[in-house]
């Protein structure tokens, strides 16, 4: 909304400058060839009016230039942010695709996603470890399949033996 308001203000300022220029040209064209023919107070008023119009015109030009610079800075900042967000989006997509590929690979290997998280406290991981141990797999095989450390696998098996007795 502020951008639209700024553009509206710039448009009004341009219109005012144009009107002042038109008025200034017409007053120059209407002016009689002999300035002495005008009453002195009129001539003085007209000169004051033109001087004030020139000041206003210069002020409008400065304002327009300032707004142009601000707009250019804003556009540059927005372009930089957009580029940064596009880079972040590409990184997120790459990370997501990598995670999907990893998950697909784990599923092909027969490892459950919970076991792949290497959380030895997860019930799925404990069940996988105990199931493989009952089938006679070595602790090294179990650790590789469940993606746990050898000590974690041994601890899970030892705790199960202690509590099942």
N, C-alpha and C positions, 0 to 999 in steps of 0.2 A: 504494500500500500504506500509506503514512503517513496518508493521509486516512481510510482504513478503520480504522486503528489509533487515530487521534484520535477518531473517532466511537464506537469501542468504549469508549475510556477515558471519554468524556463520558457514555455510557450507564451505565457502572459507577458513575460519580460521582453521577449522578442517582438511581440505585437506592439507593446508600448514604445519600443525603440523605433520600430517602423513608423508608427504614428507621429512620433516626434520628428523623424526625418522628413516625412511628408509635410508636416506643419512648417518646419524650418524652410523647406524649399519653396513652399507657397508664400511664406512671408518675404523671402528674398525676391520672388517674382513679382509680388504685389508692391513691394517697396518702390516709391517714386524715384526717379533718377536723381532728384535733388533732395538729399536728406535734410537740408535746411528748411524744406517745405513742411515738414512735420513739426508739430509742437514739441518743444524740448522735453516735456514730461512724458509724452508718448514715446519719443525716441529713447529716452532713458529706461522706460518700462520695458520696451521691446529688447533693448540690449541686456537688461537684467534677466528677462525671460529666456533669451538665447543662451546666456551664460549658465543659467540654472539647468537648461535643457542639456547643454554639453556636459555639465557635471553629472547629471542623471544618466546620460548615455555612457559616460566613462565608468560610472558605478555599475551599471547593468552589464557592461562588457567584462568588468572584473568578476562580477558574480557568475556570469556565464562561464568564464574561464575556470573559476574555482569549482563550479559544478561539473564541468567537463573533466577536470583532474580527479575529483572525487569519484565520478562515475568510472573513469578508467582504472583507478586504484581498486574500487569495489569489484570490477569485472576481473582484474588480475587475481585478487584474493579468492574470488569464487572459482576461477579456473584452477588455481592451485589446490583448493579444497576438493574440487571435483576429481582432479588427477589423483590426489591422495586417497580418496574414497574408492576410485577405480582400482588402484593398486591393492588396497585392503580387500576389496571384493575378489580380485583375482587370487590373492593369497588364501582367502577363506575357501574359494572354490577348489583350489589345488589341495588344500588340507582336507576338505570334505571328500574329494575324489580319492585321495590317498587312503583315508579312513575306510571308504567304501571298498576299495580294492583289498585292503588288509582284512576287513571283515569277510569278504568273499573268500579270500585265501584261507582264513581260519575255518570257515564253514566247510570248505573242501577237505581240510585236514581232519574234520570231525571234532574240532574244539569248539565248545560253546562260547559265545561272546562274553559271558560272565567269567569263564575260566581264563580267557585271554586278557582280562583286566588285571590278572595277577593279584587278586585279593584273596589271600588264603583263608580269610574269615568268611567268605561268601559260601553259603550252603551248597551251591552248584559246584564250586571248586572242591570242597571237601568230599562231596559225593563222587565226583570224577576221580579224585585221588584214591578213595577207598574202593571204588569199583575196580579200578585198574590194579590195585594191590591185591584184591581178592582173586583176580584173574591170573595173578602171578607175574605181573610186569615188574621190572626192576625199578628202583627208586630213580635212577637216571632217566629211564624212559618216561616215567610218570612226570618228573620235573620238566622234561622237554615238552611233553604234550600239554601239560597244565600251565606251562610258562611260569613255573615257580622255581625258587632256589631249592637245591637238594636238601638243605636243612629244614625248610618249611614242609617239604613232603614228608621227611622223616618225623617231624614233630606231629603232623596230622595223623600219621599212622600210629605212632606211639601213644598219642592221647586216645585214639579210638580203642586200642588194645587195653589201656588202663581202665577206661570207663565201661568197656563191654564185659570185663571180667566180673 
